[in-house]
Amino acid sequence: MFGISFSELLLVGLVALLVLGPERLPGAARTAGLWVGRLKRSFNAIKAEVEREIGADEIRRQLHNEHIMSLEQEARKILNPMQQAINPAPAQPQPSAATIETPPPPAGADLGRDSHTAQPGHAPAAGQPIPEQVPGEHTPPHDPTQPPRAP
């Protein structure tokens, strides 16, 4: 403990025997042993108390951190609806014409016709754009019983 070797202890024992004498040496050794035991117990008690305090400080720190974390979560819950009101969520994207699937033509339909162009008097197919009429442009009427005209 203090770096005392066996030879040094033997030398201290011989000096104590010469100074105290053989009658008082056992009582002195007993008393010294009791004092050493008390010092060890005191140091161990102090050490345990310091470790408990360090542990208690650590526990207090953890509780404090948990309390702060719970406060932050509550603040986020309160602020989240406010932020959503300030920054509304983006609207759902509209599907493009390329993503709209057109249904197959009904049975018996004229497949020779161009299905992407609307005929006058006919509604365009689902998902097809409505052609714009240019003023002054004349589109001749189409008779479904006649074959399509050549350009």
DSSP file with accessible surface (Angstrom, degrees, kcal/mol):
  #  RESIDUE AA STRUCTURE BP1 BP2  ACC     N-H-->O    O-->H-N    N-H-->O    O-->H-N    TCO  KAPPA ALPHA  PHI   PSI    X-CA   Y-CA   Z-CA
    1    1 A M              0   0  179      0, 0.0     0, 0.0     0, 0.0     0, 0.0   0.000 360.0 360.0 360.0 -49.2    0.0    0.0    0.0
    2    2 A F        -     0   0  164      2,-0.1     0, 0.0     0, 0.0     0, 0.0   0.302 360.0-102.3-103.3   5.9    2.7    2.5    0.9
    3    3 A G        +     0   0   70      1,-0.3     2,-0.5     0, 0.0     0, 0.0   0.827  68.5 154.2  78.1  30.6    5.5    0.6   -0.9
    4    4 A I        -     0   0   88      4,-0.0    -1,-0.3     3,-0.0    -2,-0.1  -0.832  31.3-147.4 -95.3 126.4    6.9   -0.9    2.3
    5    5 A S     >  -     0   0   53     -2,-0.5     4,-1.9     1,-0.1     5,-0.2  -0.314  27.4-102.2 -86.6 173.3    8.8   -4.1    1.7
    6    6 A F  H  > S+     0   0  157      1,-0.2     4,-2.4     2,-0.2     5,-0.2   0.888 120.8  54.9 -63.8 -38.3    9.1   -7.1    4.0
    7    7 A S  H  > S+     0   0   82      1,-0.2     4,-2.1     2,-0.2    -1,-0.2   0.888 107.2  50.2 -65.3 -35.9   12.6   -6.1    5.1
    8    8 A E  H  > S+     0   0   92      2,-0.2     4,-2.3     1,-0.2    -1,-0.2   0.894 110.1  50.2 -68.6 -39.2   11.4   -2.7    6.1
    9    9 A L  H  X S+     0   0  101     -4,-1.9     4,-2.5     2,-0.2    -2,-0.2   0.900 109.5  51.6 -63.2 -40.5    8.6   -4.2    8.2
   10   10 A L  H  X S+     0   0   97     -4,-2.4     4,-2.2     2,-0.2    -2,-0.2   0.915 109.4  49.8 -63.2 -41.3   11.0   -6.5    9.9
   11   11 A L  H  X S+     0   0  112     -4,-2.1     4,-2.2     2,-0.2    -2,-0.2   0.921 111.0  48.6 -64.3 -42.1   13.3   -3.5   10.8
   12   12 A V  H  X S+     0   0   98     -4,-2.3     4,-2.6     1,-0.2    -2,-0.2   0.907 110.7  52.4 -64.5 -40.1   10.3   -1.6   12.2
   13   13 A G  H  X S+     0   0   36     -4,-2.5     4,-2.3     2,-0.2    -1,-0.2   0.908 109.4  48.4 -62.1 -42.6    9.2   -4.7   14.2
   14   14 A L  H  X S+     0   0   97     -4,-2.2     4,-2.3     2,-0.2    -2,-0.2   0.916 112.1  48.5 -64.2 -42.9   12.8   -5.0   15.8
   15   15 A V  H  X S+     0   0   80     -4,-2.2     4,-2.6     1,-0.2     5,-0.2   0.927 112.2  49.4 -63.9 -41.3   12.9   -1.3   16.7
   16   16 A A  H  X>S+     0   0   29     -4,-2.6     4,-3.0     1,-0.2     5,-0.6   0.903 110.0  51.6 -64.9 -38.9    9.4   -1.6   18.3
   17   17 A L  H  X5S+     0   0   70     -4,-2.3     4,-1.4     1,-0.2    -1,-0.2   0.914 113.0  44.7 -63.5 -42.3   10.5   -4.7   20.2
   18   18 A L  H  <5S+     0   0  147     -4,-2.3    -2,-0.2     2,-0.2    -1,-0.2   0.890 119.9  40.7 -68.8 -38.8   13.5   -2.9   21.6
   19   19 A V  H  <5S+     0   0  105     -4,-2.6    -2,-0.2    -5,-0.2    -3,-0.2   0.937 128.0  27.9 -77.5 -46.6   11.6    0.3   22.4
   20   20 A L  H  X5S-     0   0   54     -4,-3.0     4,-0.5    -5,-0.2    -3,-0.2   0.786 101.8-136.8 -87.2 -31.8    8.4   -1.2   23.8
   21   21 A G  H  X< -     0   0   13     -4,-1.4     4,-1.3    -5,-0.6     3,-0.2  -0.045  32.1 -72.5  90.7 164.8    9.7   -4.4   25.2
   22   22 A P  H  4 S+     0   0   90      0, 0.0    -1,-0.2     0, 0.0    -4,-0.1   0.758 125.9  57.6 -70.5 -21.6    8.2   -7.9   24.9
   23   23 A E  H  4 S+     0   0  159     -3,-0.2     4,-0.4     1,-0.2    -2,-0.1   0.910 115.3  31.9 -76.0 -40.3    5.4   -7.2   27.5
   24   24 A R  H  X S+     0   0  164     -4,-0.5     4,-2.1    -3,-0.2     5,-0.2   0.597  98.0  85.1 -95.1 -10.1    3.8   -4.2   25.7
   25   25 A L  H  X S+     0   0   47     -4,-1.3     4,-2.6     1,-0.2     5,-0.2   0.918  88.0  50.1 -63.1 -45.5    4.5   -5.2   22.0
   26   26 A P  H  > S+     0   0   71      0, 0.0     4,-2.3     0, 0.0    -1,-0.2   0.921 112.8  47.3 -61.9 -39.9    1.4   -7.5   21.5
   27   27 A G  H  > S+     0   0   29     -4,-0.4     4,-2.4     2,-0.2    -2,-0.2   0.908 113.0  48.9 -65.0 -39.7   -1.0   -4.8   22.9
   28   28 A A  H  X S+     0   0   38     -4,-2.1     4,-2.6     2,-0.2    -1,-0.2   0.900 110.8  50.2 -66.7 -39.7    0.7   -2.1   20.7
   29   29 A A  H  X S+     0   0   59     -4,-2.6     4,-2.5     2,-0.2    -2,-0.2   0.911 110.9  49.5 -64.2 -42.8    0.4   -4.4   17.7
   30   30 A R  H  X S+     0   0  170     -4,-2.3     4,-2.3    -5,-0.2    -2,-0.2   0.933 112.5  47.3 -61.0 -45.8   -3.3   -5.0   18.4
   31   31 A T  H  X S+     0   0   72     -4,-2.4     4,-2.4     2,-0.2    -2,-0.2   0.920 111.9  50.1 -63.8 -41.5   -4.0   -1.2   18.8
   32   32 A A  H  X S+     0   0   52     -4,-2.6     4,-2.6     1,-0.2    -1,-0.2   0.917 109.8  51.4 -64.3 -40.0   -2.1   -0.5   15.6
   33   33 A G  H  X S+     0   0   44     -4,-2.5     4,-2.6     2,-0.2    -1,-0.2   0.902 109.1  50.6 -63.3 -40.7   -4.1   -3.1   13.8
   34   34 A L  H  X S+     0   0   96     -4,-2.3     4,-2.5     2,-0.2    -2,-0.2   0.918 111.4  48.2 -63.0 -42.0   -7.4   -1.6   15.1
   35   35 A W  H  X S+     0   0  150     -4,-2.4     4,-2.5     2,-0.2    -2,-0.2   0.909 111.4  49.2 -65.4 -41.8   -6.3    1.9   13.9
   36   36 A V  H  X S+     0   0   72     -4,-2.6     4,-2.6     1,-0.2    -1,-0.2   0.926 111.5  50.5 -63.1 -42.3   -5.3    0.6   10.5
   37   37 A G  H  X S+     0   0   20     -4,-2.6     4,-2.5     1,-0.2    -2,-0.2   0.911 110.5  49.0 -61.5 -42.4   -8.7   -1.2   10.2
   38   38 A R  H  X S+     0   0  129     -4,-2.5     4,-2.5     2,-0.2    -1,-0.2   0.903 110.7  50.2 -63.7 -41.7  -10.6    1.9   11.2
   39   39 A L  H  X S+     0   0   94     -4,-2.5     4,-2.8     2,-0.2    -2,-0.2   0.921 111.0  49.3 -62.0 -42.8   -8.6    4.0    8.6
   40   40 A K  H  X S+     0   0  118     -4,-2.6     4,-2.7     2,-0.2    -2,-0.2   0.925 112.3  47.6 -62.1 -44.5   -9.4    1.4    5.9
   41   41 A R  H  X S+     0   0  151     -4,-2.5     4,-2.5     2,-0.2    -1,-0.2   0.904 112.4  50.0 -63.8 -39.5  -13.1    1.4    6.8
   42   42 A S  H  X S+     0   0   64     -4,-2.5     4,-2.7     2,-0.2     5,-0.2   0.936 112.1  46.8 -64.4 -44.7  -13.2    5.2    6.8
   43   43 A F  H  X S+     0   0  133     -4,-2.8     4,-2.7     1,-0.2    -2,-0.2   0.910 113.4  48.9 -63.7 -40.9  -11.5    5.4    3.4
   44   44 A N  H  X S+     0   0  102     -4,-2.7     4,-2.6    -5,-0.2    -1,-0.2   0.892 111.7  49.2 -65.4 -38.5  -13.9    2.8    2.0
   45   45 A A  H  X S+     0   0   59     -4,-2.5     4,-2.5     2,-0.2    -2,-0.2   0.924 113.0  46.7 -66.0 -42.5  -16.9    4.7    3.4
   46   46 A I  H  X S+     0   0  104     -4,-2.7     4,-2.6     2,-0.2    -2,-0.2   0.924 112.8  50.3 -63.9 -42.6  -15.6    8.0    1.9
   47   47 A K  H  X S+     0   0  122     -4,-2.7     4,-2.5     1,-0.2    -2,-0.2   0.926 111.6  47.4 -61.6 -45.0  -15.0    6.2   -1.4
   48   48 A A  H  X S+     0   0   34     -4,-2.6     4,-2.5     2,-0.2    -1,-0.2   0.898 111.6  51.2 -63.5 -40.4  -18.5    4.7   -1.4
   49   49 A E  H  X S+     0   0   84     -4,-2.5     4,-2.6     2,-0.2    -2,-0.2   0.920 110.5  48.2 -64.0 -43.1  -20.0    8.1   -0.5
   50   50 A V  H  X S+     0   0   76     -4,-2.6     4,-2.9     1,-0.2     5,-0.2   0.929 112.0  49.5 -63.1 -43.0  -18.2    9.8   -3.4
   51   51 A E  H  X S+     0   0  115     -4,-2.5     4,-2.7     1,-0.2    -2,-0.2   0.900 111.1  49.8 -63.6 -39.3  -19.2    7.1   -5.8
   52   52 A R  H  X S+     0   0  147     -4,-2.5     4,-3.1     2,-0.2    -1,-0.2   0.913 111.8  48.4 -63.9 -41.4  -22.9    7.4   -4.6
   53   53 A E  H  X S+     0   0   86     -4,-2.6     4,-2.8     2,-0.2    -2,-0.2   0.917 112.2  47.9 -65.0 -42.3  -22.7   11.2   -5.1
   54   54 A I  H  X S+     0   0  105     -4,-2.9     4,-2.4     2,-0.2    -2,-0.2   0.930 114.8  46.6 -62.7 -43.4  -21.2   10.8   -8.6
   55   55 A G  H  X S+     0   0   31     -4,-2.7     4,-2.7    -5,-0.2    -2,-0.2   0.907 112.5  49.9 -64.1 -40.5  -23.9    8.2   -9.4
   56   56 A A  H  X S+     0   0   28     -4,-3.1     4,-2.9     2,-0.2    -2,-0.2   0.907 110.3  50.2 -65.7 -39.7  -26.6   10.5   -8.0
   57   57 A D  H  X S+     0   0   66     -4,-2.8     4,-2.5     2,-0.2    -2,-0.2   0.910 110.9  49.5 -63.2 -40.8  -25.2   13.4  -10.0
   58   58 A E  H  X S+     0   0   82     -4,-2.4     4,-2.6     2,-0.2    -2,-0.2   0.921 112.0  47.9 -63.9 -41.7  -25.3   11.2  -13.1
   59   59 A I  H  X S+     0   0   96     -4,-2.7     4,-2.8     2,-0.2     5,-0.2   0.922 111.8  49.8 -65.7 -42.9  -28.9   10.1  -12.4
   60   60 A R  H  X S+     0   0  139     -4,-2.9     4,-2.6     1,-0.2    -1,-0.2   0.911 110.9  50.2 -60.3 -41.8  -29.9   13.8  -11.8
   61   61 A R  H  X S+     0   0  127     -4,-2.5     4,-2.7     2,-0.2    -2,-0.2   0.922 111.3  48.3 -62.7 -43.5  -28.2   14.7  -15.1
   62   62 A Q  H  X S+     0   0   97     -4,-2.6     4,-2.7     2,-0.2    -2,-0.2   0.922 112.4  48.3 -63.9 -43.7  -30.1   11.9  -16.9
   63   63 A L  H  X S+     0   0  102     -4,-2.8     4,-2.5     2,-0.2    -2,-0.2   0.912 112.0  49.7 -62.7 -41.2  -33.4   12.9  -15.3
   64   64 A H  H  X S+     0   0  109     -4,-2.6     4,-2.5    -5,-0.2    -2,-0.2   0.927 111.8  48.1 -62.5 -44.6  -32.8   16.5  -16.3
   65   65 A N  H  X S+     0   0   84     -4,-2.7     4,-2.7     2,-0.2    -2,-0.2   0.900 111.7  49.8 -63.3 -41.1  -31.9   15.5  -19.8
   66   66 A E  H  X S+     0   0  122     -4,-2.7     4,-2.5     2,-0.2    -1,-0.2   0.904 110.3  50.9 -64.1 -38.7  -35.1   13.4  -20.0
   67   67 A H  H  X S+     0   0  104     -4,-2.5     4,-2.2     2,-0.2    -2,-0.2   0.928 111.2  47.6 -63.6 -43.8  -37.2   16.3  -18.7
   68   68 A I  H  X S+     0   0   61     -4,-2.5     4,-2.5     1,-0.2    -2,-0.2   0.919 111.0  51.7 -63.8 -41.7  -35.7   18.6  -21.4
   69   69 A M  H  X S+     0   0   97     -4,-2.7     4,-2.3     1,-0.2    -2,-0.2   0.908 109.4  49.4 -62.2 -41.9  -36.3   16.0  -24.1
   70   70 A S  H  X S+     0   0   42     -4,-2.5     4,-2.3     1,-0.2    -1,-0.2   0.903 110.5  50.8 -66.4 -37.2  -40.0   15.7  -23.1
   71   71 A L  H  X S+     0   0   83     -4,-2.2     4,-2.4     2,-0.2    -2,-0.2   0.907 109.7  50.5 -64.1 -40.3  -40.3   19.5  -23.1
   72   72 A E  H  X S+     0   0   81     -4,-2.5     4,-2.4     2,-0.2    -2,-0.2   0.908 109.7  50.3 -63.4 -41.5  -38.8   19.6  -26.6
   73   73 A Q  H  X S+     0   0  106     -4,-2.3     4,-2.2     2,-0.2    -2,-0.2   0.917 110.8  48.8 -64.0 -41.7  -41.2   16.9  -27.8
   74   74 A E  H  X S+     0   0  110     -4,-2.3     4,-2.1     2,-0.2    -1,-0.2   0.910 110.8  50.9 -63.7 -40.5  -44.2   18.8  -26.4
   75   75 A A  H  X S+     0   0   44     -4,-2.4     4,-3.0     1,-0.2     5,-0.2   0.907 109.6  50.5 -63.7 -40.5  -43.0   22.0  -28.0
   76   76 A R  H  X S+     0   0  154     -4,-2.4     4,-2.5     1,-0.2    -1,-0.2   0.901 109.1  51.5 -63.3 -40.7  -42.7   20.1  -31.4
   77   77 A K  H  < S+     0   0  154     -4,-2.2    -1,-0.2     2,-0.2    -2,-0.2   0.896 114.5  43.3 -62.9 -39.5  -46.2   18.8  -31.0
   78   78 A I  H  X S+     0   0  106     -4,-2.1     4,-0.8     1,-0.2    -2,-0.2   0.918 119.1  42.4 -72.3 -42.4  -47.5   22.3  -30.3
   79   79 A L  H  X S+     0   0   85     -4,-3.0     4,-2.8     1,-0.2     5,-0.2   0.778  99.5  72.8 -77.7 -25.5  -45.4   24.0  -33.1
   80   80 A N  H  X S+     0   0   80     -4,-2.5     4,-2.3    -5,-0.2     5,-0.2   0.933  99.3  44.4 -60.4 -47.8  -46.0   21.3  -35.7
   81   81 A P  H  > S+     0   0   75      0, 0.0     4,-1.9     0, 0.0    -1,-0.2   0.898 113.7  52.6 -63.3 -33.5  -49.7   22.3  -36.4
   82   82 A M  H  X S+     0   0  107     -4,-0.8     4,-1.9     1,-0.2    -2,-0.2   0.920 109.9  47.4 -66.3 -40.8  -48.6   25.9  -36.4
   83   83 A Q  H  X S+     0   0  113     -4,-2.8     4,-3.3     1,-0.2    -1,-0.2   0.879 110.2  52.8 -67.6 -36.2  -45.9   25.2  -39.0
   84   84 A Q  H  < S+     0   0  120     -4,-2.3    -1,-0.2    -5,-0.2    -2,-0.2   0.869 109.2  49.9 -67.2 -33.7  -48.4   23.2  -41.1
   85   85 A A  H  < S+     0   0   83     -4,-1.9    -2,-0.2    -5,-0.2    -1,-0.2   0.882 116.1  42.1 -70.4 -36.4  -50.8   26.2  -41.1
   86   86 A I  H  < S+     0   0  126     -4,-1.9    -2,-0.2     1,-0.3    -3,-0.2   0.936 127.2  31.2 -74.2 -47.6  -48.0   28.5  -42.1
   87   87 A N  S  < S-     0   0  117     -4,-3.3    -1,-0.3    -5,-0.2    -2,-0.1  -0.802  87.7-154.5-111.2  88.1  -46.5   26.2  -44.7
   88   88 A P        -     0   0  103      0, 0.0    -3,-0.1     0, 0.0     3,-0.1  -0.262  28.9 -97.1 -64.4 151.6  -49.4   24.1  -46.1
   89   89 A A        -     0   0   88     -5,-0.1     3,-0.1     1,-0.1    -5,-0.0  -0.352  47.8 -96.9 -66.0 144.5  -48.6   20.7  -47.5
   90   90 A P        -     0   0  122      0, 0.0    -1,-0.1     0, 0.0    -3,-0.0  -0.338  45.2-104.2 -63.7 145.3  -48.1   20.7  -51.3
   91   91 A A        -     0   0   91      1,-0.1     3,-0.1    -3,-0.1     0, 0.0  -0.244  45.5 -84.4 -66.5 158.2  -51.2   19.6  -53.2
   92   92 A Q        -     0   0  162      1,-0.1    -1,-0.1    -3,-0.1     2,-0.1  -0.416  53.8-107.2 -62.1 133.6  -51.3   16.1  -54.7
   93   93 A P        -     0   0  110      0, 0.0    -1,-0.1     0, 0.0     3,-0.0  -0.399  31.7-118.5 -66.7 138.9  -49.6   16.2  -58.1
   94   94 A Q        -     0   0  170      1,-0.1     2,-0.1    -3,-0.1    -3,-0.0  -0.582  32.1-109.1 -76.1 136.5  -52.0   15.9  -61.0
   95   95 A P        -     0   0   85      0, 0.0    -1,-0.1     0, 0.0     2,-0.1  -0.446  34.9-125.8 -66.5 138.6  -51.5   12.9  -63.2
   96   96 A S    >>  -     0   0   65     -2,-0.1     3,-1.0     1,-0.1     4,-0.9  -0.343  23.6-104.6 -80.0 168.1  -50.0   13.7  -66.5
   97   97 A A  T 34 S+     0   0   76      1,-0.3     3,-0.4     2,-0.2    -1,-0.1   0.820 120.6  59.7 -63.4 -27.9  -51.6   12.7  -69.8
   98   98 A A  T 34 S+     0   0   97      1,-0.2    -1,-0.3     3,-0.0     0, 0.0   0.798 104.9  48.5 -72.3 -25.5  -48.8   10.0  -70.2
   99   99 A T  T <4 S+     0   0   87     -3,-1.0     2,-0.5     2,-0.1    -1,-0.2   0.609  88.8  95.2 -90.7 -11.7  -49.8    8.3  -66.9
  100  100 A I  S  < S-     0   0   75     -4,-0.9     2,-0.5    -3,-0.4     0, 0.0  -0.684  71.3-141.4 -81.0 124.8  -53.6    8.2  -67.7
  101  101 A E        -     0   0  180     -2,-0.5    -2,-0.1     1,-0.0    -3,-0.0  -0.739   9.9-141.3 -87.8 131.0  -54.4    4.9  -69.2
  102  102 A T        -     0   0   77     -2,-0.5    25,-0.1    25,-0.1    23,-0.0  -0.704  22.1-115.7 -89.6 139.9  -57.0    5.0  -72.0
  103  103 A P        -     0   0   82      0, 0.0    -1,-0.1     0, 0.0    23,-0.0  -0.356  38.3 -94.9 -70.5 155.1  -59.5    2.2  -72.0
  104  104 A P        -     0   0  111      0, 0.0     3,-0.1     0, 0.0     0, 0.0  -0.325  50.5 -92.3 -66.8 154.2  -59.4   -0.2  -75.0
  105  105 A P        -     0   0   81      0, 0.0     3,-0.1     0, 0.0     4,-0.1  -0.319  49.5 -97.3 -66.4 149.2  -61.8    0.7  -77.9
  106  106 A P    >   -     0   0  103      0, 0.0     3,-1.6     0, 0.0     2,-0.0  -0.254  50.4 -84.2 -64.5 157.1  -65.2   -1.0  -77.7
  107  107 A A  T 3  S+     0   0  106      1,-0.3     3,-0.1    -3,-0.1     0, 0.0  -0.332 116.0  23.3 -62.8 137.4  -65.8   -4.1  -79.7
  108  108 A G  T 3  S+     0   0   87      1,-0.3    -1,-0.3    -3,-0.1     2,-0.1   0.554  87.6 145.7  84.9   7.0  -66.7   -3.4  -83.3
  109  109 A A    <   -     0   0   38     -3,-1.6     2,-0.9     1,-0.1    -1,-0.3  -0.427  62.7-100.3 -76.5 154.0  -65.2    0.1  -83.3
  110  110 A D    >   -     0   0   92      1,-0.2     3,-0.6    -2,-0.1    -1,-0.1  -0.644  39.5-177.8 -76.1 103.4  -63.6    1.4  -86.5
  111  111 A L  T 3  S+     0   0  136     -2,-0.9    -1,-0.2     1,-0.2     4,-0.2   0.605  72.2  71.8 -81.4 -10.8  -59.9    0.8  -85.8
  112  112 A G  T 3  S+     0   0   70      2,-0.1    -1,-0.2    -3,-0.1     2,-0.1   0.743  81.9  88.0 -75.3 -22.6  -58.8    2.4  -89.1
  113  113 A R  S <  S-     0   0   86     -3,-0.6     2,-0.8     1,-0.1     3,-0.0  -0.440  94.4-103.3 -74.7 153.4  -59.7    5.8  -87.9
  114  114 A D    >   -     0   0   92      1,-0.2     3,-1.0    -2,-0.1    -1,-0.1  -0.660  32.3-163.4 -75.6 112.0  -57.2    7.9  -86.0
  115  115 A S  T 3  S+     0   0   88     -2,-0.8    10,-0.4     1,-0.2    -1,-0.2   0.592  80.5  65.7 -77.3  -9.3  -58.4    7.5  -82.4
  116  116 A H  T 3  S+     0   0  122      8,-0.1     2,-0.5     2,-0.1    -1,-0.2   0.564  90.2  71.5 -89.7 -10.8  -56.4   10.5  -81.2
  117  117 A T  S <  S-     0   0   70     -3,-1.0     2,-0.3    11,-0.0    13,-0.1  -0.895  80.4-129.5-107.1 138.7  -58.2   13.1  -83.2
  118  118 A A        -     0   0   33     -2,-0.5     5,-0.1    11,-0.1    -2,-0.1  -0.613  16.8-140.9 -84.8 142.5  -61.7   14.1  -82.3
  119  119 A Q    >   -     0   0   52     -2,-0.3     3,-2.3     4,-0.1     2,-0.0  -0.747  33.3 -92.2 -98.0 149.9  -64.3   14.1  -84.9
  120  120 A P  T 3  S+     0   0   63      0, 0.0    22,-0.2     0, 0.0     3,-0.1  -0.371 115.4  18.0 -62.7 133.4  -67.0   16.8  -85.1
  121  121 A G  T 3  S+     0   0   89      1,-0.2     2,-0.4    20,-0.1    -3,-0.0   0.412 108.4  99.6  87.8  -6.1  -70.0   15.7  -83.1
  122  122 A H  S <  S-     0   0   93     -3,-2.3    -1,-0.2     0, 0.0    -3,-0.0  -0.938  72.1-125.7-114.0 141.1  -68.0   13.0  -81.3
  123  123 A A        -     0   0   91     -2,-0.4    -4,-0.1     1,-0.1     3,-0.1  -0.560  34.2-107.4 -79.9 144.3  -66.7   13.3  -77.8
  124  124 A P        -     0   0   48      0, 0.0     3,-0.1     0, 0.0    -1,-0.1  -0.323  42.0 -93.9 -68.5 157.1  -62.9   12.6  -77.4
  125  125 A A    >   -     0   0   54    -10,-0.4     3,-2.2     1,-0.2     2,-0.1  -0.243  56.5 -76.5 -66.0 160.1  -61.9    9.4  -75.7
  126  126 A A  T 3  S+     0   0   65      1,-0.3    -1,-0.2    -3,-0.1    -3,-0.0  -0.340 120.8  15.8 -60.8 132.3  -61.2    9.4  -72.0
  127  127 A G  T 3  S+     0   0   37      1,-0.3    -1,-0.3    -3,-0.1   -27,-0.1   0.412  98.0 121.7  85.7  -3.1  -57.9   10.9  -71.3
  128  128 A Q    <   -     0   0   42     -3,-2.2    -1,-0.3     1,-0.1     2,-0.1  -0.716  67.0-112.1 -92.7 143.4  -57.6   12.5  -74.7
  129  129 A P        -     0   0  100      0, 0.0   -11,-0.1     0, 0.0    -4,-0.1  -0.417  28.6-114.9 -72.0 149.1  -57.2   16.3  -75.0
  130  130 A I        -     0   0  133     -2,-0.1     2,-0.1    -6,-0.1    -7,-0.0  -0.734  34.0-122.2 -83.2 124.7  -60.0   18.2  -76.5
  131  131 A P        -     0   0   66      0, 0.0     2,-0.3     0, 0.0    -1,-0.0  -0.411  23.2-123.1 -70.3 142.0  -58.8   19.8  -79.8
  132  132 A E        -     0   0  180     -2,-0.1     2,-0.5     1,-0.0     0, 0.0  -0.677  18.1-129.2 -85.3 139.0  -59.1   23.5  -80.0
  133  133 A Q        -     0   0  125     -2,-0.3     5,-0.0     3,-0.0    -1,-0.0  -0.765  16.7-143.0 -86.9 126.5  -61.1   25.0  -82.8
  134  134 A V    >   -     0   0   84     -2,-0.5     3,-2.1     1,-0.1    -1,-0.0  -0.783  28.9-108.1 -87.9 129.4  -59.3   27.7  -84.7
  135  135 A P  T 3  S+     0   0  126      0, 0.0     3,-0.1     0, 0.0    -1,-0.1  -0.318 103.6  18.4 -59.3 136.3  -61.6   30.5  -85.7
  136  136 A G  T 3  S+     0   0   89      1,-0.3     2,-0.5    -3,-0.0    -3,-0.0   0.326  93.9 123.0  88.3 -11.0  -62.3   30.5  -89.4
  137  137 A E    <   -     0   0  111     -3,-2.1     2,-0.5     2,-0.0    -1,-0.3  -0.725  48.5-155.3 -86.3 132.6  -61.1   26.9  -89.8
  138  138 A H        -     0   0  152     -2,-0.5    -5,-0.0    -3,-0.1    -1,-0.0  -0.923   7.0-164.0-111.2 126.0  -63.7   24.6  -91.4
  139  139 A T        -     0   0   56     -2,-0.5     3,-0.1     3,-0.0    -2,-0.0  -0.939  24.9-126.1-106.9 124.2  -63.7   20.9  -90.7
  140  140 A P        -     0   0   72      0, 0.0     2,-0.0     0, 0.0    -2,-0.0  -0.378  31.1-101.8 -68.2 147.3  -65.9   19.0  -93.2
  141  141 A P        -     0   0   97      0, 0.0     2,-0.5     0, 0.0   -20,-0.1  -0.352  33.8-135.6 -66.5 149.2  -68.5   16.8  -91.7
  142  142 A H        -     0   0   52    -22,-0.2     3,-0.0    -3,-0.1   -23,-0.0  -0.932   4.8-149.3-112.4 130.7  -67.7   13.1  -91.7
  143  143 A D    >   -     0   0   75     -2,-0.5     3,-1.5     4,-0.1     0, 0.0  -0.848   8.2-150.0 -96.7 116.7  -70.2   10.4  -92.7
  144  144 A P  T 3  S+     0   0   94      0, 0.0    -1,-0.1     0, 0.0    -2,-0.0   0.745  95.1  59.0 -63.1 -17.1  -69.5    7.2  -90.7
  145  145 A T  T 3  S+     0   0  113      2,-0.1    -2,-0.0    -3,-0.0    -3,-0.0   0.677  96.6  73.8 -83.7 -17.2  -70.8    5.1  -93.6
  146  146 A Q  S <  S-     0   0  116     -3,-1.5     3,-0.1     1,-0.1     0, 0.0  -0.683  92.1-105.1 -94.4 150.8  -68.3    6.5  -96.1
  147  147 A P        -     0   0   96      0, 0.0    -4,-0.1     0, 0.0    -1,-0.1  -0.355  52.1 -83.5 -66.9 157.0  -64.6    5.6  -96.1
  148  148 A P        -     0   0   90      0, 0.0     2,-0.2     0, 0.0    -6,-0.0  -0.270  49.4-111.8 -63.3 146.4  -62.2    8.2  -94.7
  149  149 A R        -     0   0  177     -3,-0.1    -7,-0.0     1,-0.1    -3,-0.0  -0.534  24.7-118.7 -79.7 147.8  -61.2   11.0  -97.2
  150  150 A A              0   0   91     -2,-0.2    -1,-0.1     1,-0.1     0, 0.0  -0.590 360.0 360.0 -81.2 146.6  -57.6   11.2  -98.5
  151  151 A P              0   0  180      0, 0.0    -1,-0.1     0, 0.0     0, 0.0  -0.117 360.0 360.0 -71.9 360.0  -55.8   14.4  -97.6
